[in-house]
Amino acid sequence: MKKFASLLTGLLLLSSISISAAPPLSVATGSAADTIKIMTTPGLSPLVQSWVKDYSARNPESVFAVLVSGNNQNASVSSLSILPVESQAIRDNGYGWKLVVAHDAVVPVFNSMNPLRNELVARGISPAVFASILKGSGKILWSDVIPGAAQKPINMYLPDNGSIYSIVEGFTGIANLRGLNIKSVKGDKFNETVTGDIWSVGFCRLNDLTSGSAMPAGLSILPVDRNGNGKIDNFEKIYENPEALLRGAWTGKYPHSLCGSVYAVSAVKPEDKNAIAFLRWIISEGDQKLSSNGFSQLAGTEKESGLTALASVKNSIVKPAESQVSYSWLFILAGLIITGGIVTAVLGLRKRKDSVLSAETVREIPVLSEKTITAPGGLYFDKSHTWAFMERDGLVRIGVDDFLQHVTGTITGIKLRETGEYVKRGEKILTIIRDGKQLSLCAPVSGIIRSQNTDLYLDSSIINSSPYTDGWIYLVEPKNWIKDIQMMFAPDRFREWITDEFTRLKDFLATVLTSHYPEYSQIVLQDGGELTDNLLEKLGPEVWEDFQVNFIDKSR
């Protein structure tokens, strides 16, 4: 203890000396009329101007100067820049601070009068086929893409815009598009050129096409067949209109290589309180301007992350040392408090000794795989991830399978149909809830509900702890039991099917999460491609909604 007391005394003396030597600080409010200089590009200027106009109307004390730079490289004259992700300024200037404020997309389009319109909408074109069209030494014909189609050349157009060329190169895997089977047109002539050529295909920015939810007359969005299977699957059907495509891009259904972002950037982390307030407004309220300007809003988690980042920056300016008031005693007091905390922690550690070391050993993260899923004999399993079992009295007991409860994590609530109701196989019969996020499941059999498991209203987590026993959902008087079980899996076939479901689950996660929610990748996928147990538990409602539409509903 003597050595420990000597150490404590030394720490206190060192804290006093170090803190006393630190320069005293004071906070200045700054002038409300300070001009906020914002540099942006011509393509983003309408969006930035609309932001500034609306914000200034609410905050007349704020003064802005918007500088439009054609070469994207004059950011040094501004206190803040708002630039597209592919901007040369972002690539070259090595900004020390940046914040995503919006998303953008480059989209393939074709002439609406193309005789192959219906087939193009149903089949789409894969990235590999786009690449073959662009690399074709001669003219690629429509019959080369769609068997039996007209032997007419596919005329490919791109706006004369280096950033769009760069994005399409990334999408197709072609190092340099210049000089290939492509026609470059002036940006303001792109729509006119494509609508004037019935056999045309092109790429352009979505915000260059429309300022609302409708496409220009004569142009249609050309679907991208992401998996190259020759058809647009349910999860790929996001091409009805620009709004649907933006929604798809936001939820990860659109090729990541065709999606971009808009960043607020600065050489250093901003400290001006007016600039910070403006950025917070952009993320929280100003995002209403994005849709009308052809951009996509941030995901909920991205908004939270951005607001948190802005909350952590300093909102003050340090005055020169001669005008400062000394607050050294405050720092000395803070040092004493911190040192006291260290002492308490050390003493606590000495008392716990080996027990603490044992408690803090690294825990293994539970893995979700085919081997962890249970499937008792005698049950029938449905593609809706429910199960059915006929009791001796002829009633059929229904529940949720082990796979789904592992995916959702702890269930906190449930919505049930009423006793006496008639339900059809494939009809929504129950909703499971996790902290407000919901999934609706379908009936594996047709019949009349004779009983509910009312214990689930008090503790819905029974579904997790005992999915095949105490966590049952209904007792149903079946109508077509023999017919219904022919469309379900016995335990032996269930094992084969559940393996396919894991493949489908990984494809879903790769498509929806990893491209637009990289912060989730470590939550759901471990090294070696293994899945983490309860992987939906911490994900947002937009992911649950997408899981409902593109995994649960698609399985039927």
C-alpha positions as CSV (number, residue, x, y, z in Angstrom):
1,M,0.0,0.0,0.0
2,K,2.9,2.4,0.6
3,K,4.0,1.9,-3.0
4,F,0.5,2.5,-4.2
5,A,0.2,5.7,-2.1
6,S,3.5,6.9,-3.5
7,L,2.1,6.2,-7.0
8,L,-1.1,8.1,-6.3
9,T,0.9,11.1,-4.9
10,G,3.0,11.1,-8.1
11,L,-0.1,11.0,-10.3
12,L,-1.6,13.9,-8.5
13,L,1.5,16.0,-8.7
14,L,1.9,15.1,-12.4
15,S,-1.7,16.1,-13.1
16,S,-1.3,19.4,-11.3
17,I,1.9,20.3,-13.2
18,S,0.6,19.2,-16.6
19,I,-2.8,20.9,-16.2
20,S,-1.4,24.1,-14.9
21,A,0.9,24.3,-17.9
22,A,-2.0,23.9,-20.3
23,P,-3.3,27.2,-21.9
24,P,-6.6,28.4,-20.4
25,L,-9.6,28.2,-22.7
26,S,-12.7,30.3,-23.2
27,V,-15.6,30.1,-25.6
28,A,-16.6,32.7,-28.2
29,T,-20.1,32.8,-29.6
30,G,-18.9,34.1,-32.9
31,S,-20.8,36.4,-35.3
32,A,-24.1,35.3,-36.5
33,A,-23.5,37.1,-39.8
34,D,-20.4,35.0,-40.7
35,T,-20.7,33.8,-44.2
36,I,-20.8,30.1,-44.9
37,K,-19.0,29.5,-48.1
38,I,-20.2,26.3,-49.9
39,M,-18.4,25.0,-53.0
40,T,-20.3,22.5,-55.2
41,T,-20.5,21.2,-58.8
42,P,-22.9,22.3,-61.5
43,G,-24.8,19.0,-61.2
44,L,-25.4,19.5,-57.5
45,S,-25.9,23.3,-57.6
46,P,-29.8,23.1,-57.9
47,L,-30.0,20.9,-54.8
48,V,-27.6,23.0,-52.8
49,Q,-29.3,26.2,-53.8
50,S,-32.7,24.8,-52.7
51,W,-31.2,23.8,-49.4
52,V,-29.7,27.2,-48.8
53,K,-33.0,29.0,-49.8
54,D,-35.1,26.9,-47.4
55,Y,-32.7,27.1,-44.6
56,S,-32.1,30.8,-45.0
57,A,-35.9,31.4,-44.8
58,R,-36.0,29.7,-41.4
59,N,-32.7,31.2,-40.2
60,P,-32.3,34.7,-41.7
61,E,-29.3,35.4,-39.6
62,S,-27.3,32.8,-41.6
63,V,-25.5,34.1,-44.7
64,F,-24.4,31.8,-47.5
65,A,-22.2,32.1,-50.5
66,V,-22.6,29.2,-53.0
67,L,-19.6,28.7,-55.3
68,V,-20.1,26.5,-58.4
69,S,-16.8,24.9,-59.7
70,G,-16.8,23.3,-63.1
71,N,-13.6,21.3,-62.4
72,N,-14.6,20.2,-58.9
73,Q,-11.2,21.3,-57.6
74,N,-11.5,24.8,-56.1
75,A,-12.7,23.7,-52.7
76,S,-9.9,25.6,-50.9
77,V,-11.8,28.8,-51.2
78,S,-14.8,27.5,-49.3
79,S,-15.4,26.5,-45.7
80,L,-17.5,23.6,-46.8
81,S,-18.0,21.6,-50.0
82,I,-20.9,19.4,-51.2
83,L,-19.6,17.1,-53.9
84,P,-20.5,13.8,-55.6
85,V,-18.5,10.8,-54.5
86,E,-16.7,10.5,-57.8
87,S,-15.6,14.1,-57.8
88,Q,-12.0,14.7,-58.7
89,A,-11.7,17.0,-55.7
90,I,-12.6,14.1,-53.3
91,R,-10.2,11.8,-55.0
92,D,-7.3,14.2,-55.1
93,N,-7.6,16.5,-52.2
94,G,-7.6,13.9,-49.4
95,Y,-10.2,15.6,-47.3
96,G,-9.7,15.0,-43.5
97,W,-13.5,15.1,-42.9
98,K,-16.5,14.0,-45.0
99,L,-20.2,13.2,-44.3
100,V,-22.6,11.5,-46.6
101,V,-25.8,13.6,-47.1
102,A,-27.6,11.9,-50.1
103,H,-27.4,9.1,-52.6
104,D,-27.4,9.2,-56.3
105,A,-27.8,6.6,-59.1
106,V,-26.8,6.1,-62.8
107,V,-29.5,4.2,-64.6
108,P,-29.8,2.4,-68.0
109,V,-32.7,3.6,-70.2
110,F,-34.1,2.7,-73.5
111,N,-36.6,4.0,-76.1
112,S,-40.2,3.4,-74.9
113,M,-41.3,2.7,-78.5
114,N,-38.8,-0.2,-78.8
115,P,-40.9,-3.2,-80.2
116,L,-39.1,-5.4,-77.6
117,R,-40.3,-3.3,-74.7
118,N,-42.3,-6.0,-72.9
119,E,-39.4,-8.6,-73.2
120,L,-36.8,-6.0,-72.0
121,V,-38.9,-5.2,-68.9
122,A,-39.4,-8.9,-68.2
123,R,-35.9,-10.1,-68.9
124,G,-33.7,-7.1,-68.3
125,I,-30.0,-7.0,-69.4
126,S,-27.2,-8.3,-67.2
127,P,-23.9,-6.5,-66.5
128,A,-22.1,-9.1,-68.6
129,V,-24.4,-8.5,-71.6
130,F,-24.0,-4.7,-71.2
131,A,-20.2,-5.3,-71.4
132,S,-20.5,-7.5,-74.5
133,I,-22.6,-4.8,-76.2
134,L,-20.0,-2.2,-75.4
135,K,-17.0,-4.3,-76.3
136,G,-18.4,-5.6,-79.6
137,S,-16.0,-4.9,-82.4
138,G,-18.9,-4.6,-84.8
139,K,-22.5,-3.7,-84.3
140,I,-24.2,-5.9,-81.7
141,L,-27.8,-6.8,-82.8
142,W,-30.9,-7.1,-80.7
143,S,-31.2,-10.7,-81.8
144,D,-27.8,-11.3,-80.1
145,V,-29.4,-10.3,-76.8
146,I,-33.0,-11.6,-77.2
147,P,-33.3,-14.7,-79.4
148,G,-35.7,-14.2,-82.2
149,A,-35.7,-10.4,-81.9
150,A,-35.2,-8.1,-84.8
151,Q,-31.7,-8.0,-86.4
152,K,-31.3,-4.3,-85.7
153,P,-28.2,-2.8,-84.2
154,I,-28.2,-1.8,-80.5
155,N,-27.2,1.9,-80.4
156,M,-25.5,2.7,-77.1
157,Y,-25.4,6.4,-75.9
158,L,-23.7,8.1,-72.9
159,P,-23.7,11.7,-72.0
160,D,-20.3,13.3,-72.5
161,N,-19.6,13.2,-68.8
162,G,-16.4,11.7,-67.4
163,S,-18.0,10.7,-64.1
164,I,-20.8,8.7,-65.8
165,Y,-18.2,7.0,-68.0
166,S,-16.3,6.1,-64.8
167,I,-19.4,4.6,-63.1
168,V,-20.4,2.5,-66.2
169,E,-16.8,1.3,-66.5
170,G,-17.1,0.0,-62.9
171,F,-20.4,-1.6,-63.6
172,T,-19.3,-3.4,-66.7
173,G,-15.8,-4.2,-65.6
174,I,-14.3,-2.4,-68.7
175,A,-11.2,-0.4,-68.0
176,N,-11.8,2.3,-70.7
177,L,-15.0,2.9,-72.6
178,R,-13.7,5.5,-74.9
179,G,-13.5,4.4,-78.5
180,L,-15.8,1.3,-77.9
181,N,-19.2,0.7,-79.3
182,I,-20.7,3.8,-77.8
183,K,-21.9,7.2,-78.9
184,S,-21.1,10.2,-76.7
185,V,-23.7,13.1,-76.8
186,K,-23.9,16.4,-75.0
187,G,-25.7,16.1,-71.6
188,D,-28.6,18.4,-72.6
189,K,-29.1,16.4,-75.8
190,F,-29.2,13.0,-74.2
191,N,-33.0,12.6,-73.7
192,E,-33.7,14.0,-77.2
193,T,-31.1,11.6,-78.8
194,V,-32.4,8.4,-77.1
195,T,-36.1,9.3,-77.7
196,G,-35.3,9.9,-81.4
197,D,-33.7,6.4,-81.9
198,I,-36.1,3.5,-81.4
199,W,-33.2,1.0,-81.1
200,S,-31.3,3.0,-78.5
201,V,-30.0,2.2,-75.1
202,G,-28.1,4.5,-72.8
203,F,-26.9,5.4,-69.3
204,C,-27.5,8.7,-67.5
205,R,-28.0,10.0,-64.0
206,L,-31.4,9.5,-62.6
207,N,-31.6,13.2,-61.5
208,D,-30.9,14.2,-65.1
209,L,-34.0,12.3,-66.2
210,T,-36.6,13.8,-63.9
211,S,-37.3,16.2,-61.1
212,G,-40.3,14.2,-59.9
213,S,-41.7,10.7,-60.0
214,A,-42.4,10.4,-63.7
215,M,-40.0,9.6,-66.6
216,P,-39.7,11.9,-69.6
217,A,-42.0,10.9,-72.5
218,G,-40.4,8.4,-74.7
219,L,-37.9,7.0,-72.2
220,S,-38.2,3.9,-70.0
221,I,-35.8,2.5,-67.3
222,L,-34.1,-0.7,-68.5
223,P,-34.0,-3.3,-65.7
224,V,-30.7,-4.8,-64.7
225,D,-30.7,-8.6,-64.5
226,R,-28.3,-8.7,-61.5
227,N,-27.9,-12.5,-61.3
228,G,-27.8,-13.0,-65.0
229,N,-30.6,-15.7,-65.1
230,G,-32.5,-14.1,-68.0
231,K,-35.4,-12.7,-66.0
232,I,-36.2,-10.0,-63.5
233,D,-37.0,-11.8,-60.3
234,N,-39.3,-10.5,-57.6
235,F,-36.5,-8.9,-55.6
236,E,-35.3,-7.1,-58.7
237,K,-38.7,-5.5,-59.6
238,I,-37.8,-1.9,-58.8
239,Y,-38.0,-0.3,-62.2
240,E,-41.6,0.9,-62.4
241,N,-40.6,4.5,-62.0
242,P,-37.7,6.6,-60.6
243,E,-39.2,6.7,-57.1
244,A,-39.4,2.9,-57.0
245,L,-35.8,2.6,-58.3
246,L,-34.5,5.1,-55.6
247,R,-36.3,3.0,-53.0
248,G,-34.6,-0.1,-54.4
249,A,-31.2,1.6,-54.4
250,W,-31.7,2.6,-50.8
251,T,-32.5,-0.9,-49.7
252,G,-29.7,-2.5,-51.6
253,K,-31.6,-4.0,-54.6
254,Y,-29.8,-1.9,-57.2
255,P,-26.2,-2.6,-58.4
256,H,-23.9,-1.0,-55.9
257,S,-21.5,0.1,-58.8
258,L,-24.3,2.2,-60.3
259,C,-25.1,3.9,-57.0
260,G,-23.2,7.0,-55.7
261,S,-23.3,9.3,-52.8
262,V,-23.2,13.0,-52.2
263,Y,-20.8,14.2,-49.5
264,A,-20.3,17.3,-47.4
265,V,-16.6,17.6,-47.1
266,S,-14.0,19.8,-45.4
267,A,-10.3,19.9,-45.0
268,V,-10.8,19.5,-41.2
269,K,-13.7,18.7,-39.0
270,P,-16.0,21.8,-39.1
271,E,-16.2,23.8,-35.9
272,D,-18.4,26.7,-37.0
273,K,-21.7,26.4,-35.2
274,N,-23.7,27.8,-38.1
275,A,-22.2,25.4,-40.6
276,I,-22.9,22.5,-38.2
277,A,-26.5,23.6,-37.7
278,F,-26.9,23.7,-41.5
279,L,-25.6,20.2,-42.0
280,R,-27.8,18.9,-39.2
281,W,-30.8,20.5,-40.9
282,I,-29.8,18.9,-44.3
283,I,-29.8,15.4,-42.8
284,S,-32.9,15.8,-40.6
285,E,-35.3,18.1,-42.6
286,G,-33.6,19.1,-45.8
287,D,-33.7,15.6,-47.1
288,Q,-37.3,16.4,-48.2
289,K,-35.6,18.3,-51.1
290,L,-33.8,15.2,-52.3
291,S,-36.6,13.4,-54.1
292,S,-37.6,16.5,-56.1
293,N,-34.0,16.8,-57.2
294,G,-33.6,13.2,-58.2
295,F,-31.6,12.0,-55.2
296,S,-32.3,9.3,-52.6
297,Q,-32.6,9.9,-48.9
298,L,-30.3,8.3,-46.4
299,A,-31.2,5.2,-44.5
300,G,-32.3,5.7,-40.9
301,T,-29.1,4.3,-39.6
302,E,-27.1,6.6,-41.8
303,K,-29.0,9.6,-40.5
304,E,-28.4,8.6,-37.0
305,S,-24.7,8.1,-37.7
306,G,-24.4,11.5,-39.4
307,L,-26.2,13.4,-36.6
308,T,-24.0,11.6,-34.1
309,A,-20.9,12.7,-36.0
310,L,-22.1,16.3,-36.1
311,A,-22.9,16.2,-32.4
312,S,-19.3,15.3,-31.6
313,V,-17.7,18.2,-33.3
314,K,-16.8,21.4,-31.5
315,N,-19.3,24.3,-31.8
316,S,-16.9,26.9,-30.5
317,I,-14.0,29.0,-31.5
318,V,-10.9,29.4,-29.3
319,K,-10.0,33.1,-28.6
320,P,-6.4,34.4,-28.5
321,A,-4.5,33.6,-25.3
322,E,-4.3,37.2,-24.0
323,S,-8.1,37.5,-23.9
324,Q,-8.7,34.2,-22.1
325,V,-9.9,33.7,-18.6
326,S,-7.9,31.1,-16.6
327,Y,-9.9,28.1,-15.6
328,S,-6.8,26.0,-14.5
329,W,-8.4,25.2,-11.2
330,L,-11.2,23.4,-13.0
331,F,-8.8,21.2,-14.9
332,I,-6.9,20.4,-11.7
333,L,-10.2,19.4,-10.0
334,A,-11.1,17.3,-13.1
335,G,-7.7,15.6,-12.9
336,L,-8.3,14.8,-9.2
337,I,-11.7,13.3,-10.0
338,I,-10.3,11.2,-12.8
339,T,-7.4,10.0,-10.7
340,G,-9.8,9.1,-7.9
341,G,-11.8,7.1,-10.4
342,I,-8.6,5.3,-11.4
343,V,-7.9,4.5,-7.8
344,T,-11.4,3.1,-7.3
345,A,-11.1,0.9,-10.4
346,V,-7.7,-0.4,-9.4
347,L,-8.9,-1.3,-5.9
348,G,-11.9,-3.0,-7.4
349,L,-9.7,-5.0,-9.7
350,R,-7.5,-6.1,-6.8
351,K,-10.6,-7.5,-5.0
352,R,-12.0,-9.4,-7.9
353,K,-8.7,-10.9,-9.1
354,D,-9.1,-14.2,-10.9
355,S,-12.9,-14.0,-11.0
356,V,-12.7,-10.9,-13.2
357,L,-10.2,-12.5,-15.5
358,S,-12.4,-15.5,-15.9
359,A,-15.5,-13.3,-16.6
360,E,-13.6,-11.2,-19.2
361,T,-12.4,-14.1,-21.4
362,V,-13.3,-13.7,-25.0
363,R,-16.8,-15.1,-25.7
364,E,-17.5,-17.0,-28.9
365,I,-20.2,-15.4,-31.1
366,P,-23.0,-17.9,-31.7
367,V,-23.0,-19.2,-35.3
368,L,-26.2,-19.8,-37.3
369,S,-26.0,-22.8,-39.7
370,E,-27.9,-25.8,-40.9
371,K,-26.5,-27.8,-38.0
372,T,-27.9,-25.5,-35.4
373,I,-31.5,-25.8,-36.6
374,T,-33.7,-28.5,-35.0
375,A,-36.5,-30.4,-36.8
376,P,-38.3,-33.0,-34.6
377,G,-39.7,-36.1,-36.2
378,G,-43.5,-36.3,-36.9
379,L,-43.8,-32.6,-37.9
380,Y,-44.5,-31.1,-41.3
381,F,-42.7,-28.0,-42.2
382,D,-44.0,-25.3,-44.6
383,K,-42.1,-22.9,-46.8
384,S,-43.7,-20.0,-44.8
385,H,-41.4,-21.2,-41.9
386,T,-44.2,-22.6,-39.9
387,W,-44.8,-26.2,-38.9
388,A,-47.9,-28.4,-38.4
389,F,-48.6,-31.5,-36.3
390,M,-51.9,-33.5,-36.1
391,E,-52.9,-34.4,-32.6
392,R,-54.8,-37.5,-31.7
393,D,-58.1,-35.6,-31.6
394,G,-57.7,-34.6,-35.2
395,L,-56.8,-30.9,-34.5
396,V,-53.6,-29.6,-36.0
397,R,-51.1,-27.7,-33.9
398,I,-49.3,-24.9,-35.7
399,G,-46.1,-23.0,-34.8
400,V,-43.0,-21.1,-36.0
401,D,-40.0,-23.2,-37.1
402,D,-36.6,-23.0,-35.4
403,F,-34.9,-21.4,-38.4
404,L,-37.0,-18.2,-38.2
405,Q,-36.8,-17.7,-34.5
406,H,-33.0,-17.9,-34.8
407,V,-33.0,-15.3,-37.6
408,T,-35.3,-12.8,-35.8
409,G,-33.8,-13.1,-32.3
410,T,-36.0,-12.7,-29.2
411,I,-39.6,-12.1,-30.1
412,T,-41.2,-9.4,-28.0
413,G,-44.8,-9.4,-29.2
414,I,-47.3,-11.3,-31.4
415,K,-50.6,-10.6,-33.3
416,L,-53.0,-13.5,-33.6
417,R,-56.2,-14.2,-35.5
418,E,-59.4,-14.7,-33.5
419,T,-60.7,-18.2,-32.4
420,G,-63.4,-19.4,-34.7
421,E,-62.0,-17.7,-37.8
422,Y,-61.5,-19.7,-41.0
423,V,-58.1,-19.4,-42.5
424,K,-56.8,-20.6,-45.9
425,R,-53.4,-22.2,-46.5
426,G,-51.1,-19.4,-47.7
427,E,-53.1,-16.7,-46.0
428,K,-51.5,-14.4,-43.4
429,I,-52.3,-15.9,-40.0
430,L,-49.9,-14.3,-37.5
431,T,-47.4,-11.5,-37.0
432,I,-44.3,-11.8,-34.9
433,I,-42.8,-8.6,-33.5
434,R,-39.3,-7.7,-32.3
435,D,-39.3,-4.2,-30.7
436,G,-41.9,-2.9,-33.2
437,K,-40.3,-4.6,-36.2
438,Q,-42.7,-7.1,-37.7
439,L,-42.9,-10.2,-39.9
440,S,-46.2,-11.8,-41.0
441,L,-46.4,-15.5,-41.6
442,C,-48.9,-17.6,-43.5
443,A,-51.0,-20.6,-42.5
444,P,-49.5,-24.0,-43.5
445,V,-53.0,-25.6,-43.5
446,S,-56.6,-24.5,-44.2
447,G,-59.2,-24.8,-41.4
448,I,-60.9,-23.2,-38.5
449,I,-58.9,-21.8,-35.5
450,R,-60.1,-23.6,-32.4
451,S,-57.6,-22.4,-29.9
452,Q,-54.8,-19.8,-29.4
453,N,-51.8,-20.1,-27.2
454,T,-52.7,-17.1,-25.0
455,D,-49.4,-17.5,-23.0
456,L,-47.7,-15.8,-25.9
457,Y,-49.4,-12.5,-25.0
458,L,-47.6,-12.6,-21.7
459,D,-44.3,-13.9,-22.9
460,S,-43.8,-14.1,-26.7
461,S,-40.2,-15.2,-26.2
462,I,-41.5,-18.7,-25.5
463,I,-41.4,-19.1,-29.3
464,N,-37.6,-18.7,-29.1
465,S,-37.1,-21.0,-26.1
466,S,-39.6,-23.7,-27.1
467,P,-40.6,-23.3,-30.8
468,Y,-42.0,-26.9,-31.1
469,T,-43.6,-27.3,-27.6
470,D,-44.7,-24.5,-25.3
471,G,-44.3,-21.9,-28.1
472,W,-47.0,-23.3,-30.3
473,I,-49.4,-20.7,-31.9
474,Y,-52.8,-22.3,-32.8
475,L,-54.9,-25.4,-32.8
476,V,-56.7,-25.6,-36.1
477,E,-59.5,-27.9,-37.2
478,P,-58.2,-28.9,-40.7
479,K,-60.2,-28.9,-43.9
480,N,-57.8,-30.5,-46.4
481,W,-55.1,-32.1,-44.2
482,I,-54.0,-34.8,-46.7
483,K,-53.8,-32.2,-49.5
484,D,-52.0,-29.6,-47.4
485,I,-49.2,-32.0,-46.1
486,Q,-48.4,-32.9,-49.7
487,M,-47.1,-29.3,-50.1
488,M,-45.0,-29.4,-46.9
489,F,-41.7,-31.1,-45.9
490,A,-41.3,-34.1,-43.7
491,P,-38.1,-33.8,-41.5
492,D,-35.9,-35.7,-44.0
493,R,-36.8,-33.4,-46.8
494,F,-36.8,-30.4,-44.5
495,R,-33.0,-30.8,-44.1
496,E,-32.5,-30.5,-47.8
497,W,-34.8,-27.5,-48.1
498,I,-33.3,-25.7,-45.1
499,T,-29.8,-25.9,-46.7
500,D,-31.3,-24.1,-49.7
501,E,-32.8,-21.6,-47.4
502,F,-29.5,-20.7,-45.9
503,T,-28.1,-20.1,-49.4
504,R,-31.0,-17.9,-50.1
505,L,-30.6,-16.1,-46.8
506,K,-26.9,-15.4,-47.6
507,D,-27.9,-14.1,-51.1
508,F,-30.4,-11.8,-49.5
509,L,-27.9,-10.4,-47.0
510,A,-25.3,-9.9,-49.7
511,T,-27.8,-8.1,-51.9
512,V,-29.6,-6.0,-49.4
513,L,-27.1,-5.3,-46.6
514,T,-23.4,-5.4,-47.6
515,S,-23.7,-2.9,-50.5
516,H,-25.5,-0.2,-48.6
517,Y,-25.1,-1.1,-44.9
518,P,-21.5,-2.0,-44.5
519,E,-21.7,-1.3,-40.8
520,Y,-23.9,-4.4,-40.5
521,S,-21.6,-6.8,-42.4
522,Q,-19.8,-7.8,-39.2
523,I,-23.1,-8.3,-37.4
524,V,-24.5,-10.8,-39.9
525,L,-21.5,-12.4,-41.5
526,Q,-18.5,-13.7,-39.7
527,D,-15.1,-14.8,-41.2
528,G,-15.6,-17.6,-43.6
529,G,-19.1,-16.6,-44.6
530,E,-20.8,-17.9,-41.4
531,L,-23.9,-16.3,-40.2
532,T,-24.3,-14.8,-36.8
533,D,-27.3,-16.0,-34.7
534,N,-30.2,-13.6,-34.2
535,L,-28.9,-11.6,-37.2
536,L,-32.1,-9.5,-37.8
537,E,-32.3,-8.6,-34.1
538,K,-30.3,-5.3,-34.3
539,L,-31.2,-4.4,-37.9
540,G,-33.6,-1.6,-38.8
541,P,-37.3,-1.8,-39.8
542,E,-36.4,-1.2,-43.5
543,V,-34.4,-4.4,-43.5
544,W,-37.2,-6.4,-41.8
545,E,-39.6,-5.0,-44.5
546,D,-37.3,-6.1,-47.2
547,F,-36.9,-9.5,-45.5
548,Q,-40.7,-9.8,-45.5
549,V,-41.1,-9.0,-49.2
550,N,-38.0,-10.7,-50.7
551,F,-37.5,-13.7,-48.4
552,I,-40.7,-14.7,-46.5
553,D,-43.2,-13.8,-49.2
554,K,-41.0,-14.9,-52.0
555,S,-40.8,-18.4,-50.5
556,R,-44.5,-19.1,-51.2
